[in-house]
Each structure stands twice: as structure tokens, then as C-alpha cells.
Amino acid sequence: MELKNSFQYIYERREYFKMYLNAVGRFQIDATAMPEPLLKNLDIISRKLGDITKEELEYHQIFFCAGLSAIIMKWIRGNCKETPKEMAALIESEYNPLKITAAN
């Protein structure tokens, strides 16, 4: 699923997600299974990140999922002022392993 579509899904159900956050207190994206696009590009991503192992990539994924969860919680608690498109662009500008420069 495209990132913008994920934010759109949350946006359309923001009242539910607000109630969920009020009841549970947090929102956590599951980082245990690698998404298909990540698996398909594992070799490319690994080279871009400095030839890291699959295990090291899993740590990156856990880190990313925790950060994404925090951003989604902030967005929901802020009444989803940004559009789903703006949120997707924010995430893509902050974390896109395929755009990592050769400086790494």
C-alpha cells in the first residue's frame, strides 16, 4: 500500500484512531515482517546503506516503524491538520533508503 493511501485511511477514520489513542495511550506499527517492496529491493537498500546484513536492516526497520508510529500519533493528536499527501511527503523526505547519497 502506498504511504499516502495509509495516511488517507487513518485520516478518514481519525475519530476512531483518536478514541483508540485515548483508550490505549499509544499506537505501534508492527515491525516484525518486512513489507514486500523492502524485500524486493533488499540488495539495493543494503548496498545503499553500506552493505548491511538482513539483521542490521531489521534494526533499521524497527527504528523506522517506531518513528513512524510516533509521527502518526502526533498527527492524530494534532487533529490531522496536514493532508495525507503532506504527511507522506514528510516521511518520504525524512527516510528513503533508496535516496541515500554516496557519502555514506
N, C-alpha and C positions, 0 to 999 in steps of 0.2 A: 504494500500500500504506500502510495506517495505520501511524503511528510505533510504536505498541505492538506491532503484528504484526512489524515489523522487529526490535525488541528480543527478541521471543519467538523468532524464527528464530535469532538469534545465541545466545540462552540455551540452546535445545535442542541447539545444535551447539558449545557453548562449548569443549569439549575440542579440537575441530578448530581453532577460532579461536585458542586458546592455543598450539597447536603451530605454527600459521601465524605468529603474532607472535614466537614464539621463533626460528623459522627466518628470517623476513624482517625482523623488528625493528619494523615499523610497519604500519599499516592506513590506507589513504586512500580516502575516498569520492570518486568521480568527480564533479566539479562542472561538467563541460563541457556537459551537456544539462539544460535546465530541466525539472523534473518537471511533469506535466500540471496539477496543482492550482495551481502557481505561474503557469503560462502562462494558465490560465483567469482568474485573479484579478490579472493583471499591472497593469491600470489602477487597481484598488482599492489594491493594495500600493504602487504608485508614488505615488499621492496621499497615502497614509498616511505614506510616508517622505519626503514633501516634494516631490512631482512629480519624482522622479529619472528618468533615462533608463534604457532597457533595458541599456545598457552599465554604468551605475552599479549597477543591480540585479544584474548578473552578478558584480560585485565583492563585493556582499553575499553572494551565493550561494557564492562561493569561500571567503569568510571563514567562513560558517556551516558548510560541509562540512568545512573543516579543523578547526574546533572540535568538531563532532560526531564526527569521526574520533578526536580526542584523548580525548573523553569515553568513547567505546566502548572504546578501548584501556585506559583506566584501569579501566573496569568489568570488562573481561575479566581484566586482571591482578589485580584485587581479588576474583577468583572469583565474579563476578556476584552479590554479596551482595544488591543491590537487585533487586526484581522488575522484569520488563519494564514493567509498568504504572507503577511508581515512576520508572523511567528516562524513559519517555515523558512523564510529568508534569513531570519536571525540565526536559527540553528545551523543552516547550511553555511552561513558566513563564518560561524564560530568553529564548526567542526565538520570538515570534509576531508577525510584521509586521502582522497584522490587529488586534492589540490595542494598537498604539502609540497613545499619547494625543495629543490635540490640542496638547500642549505642545511637540511637535517642530516 
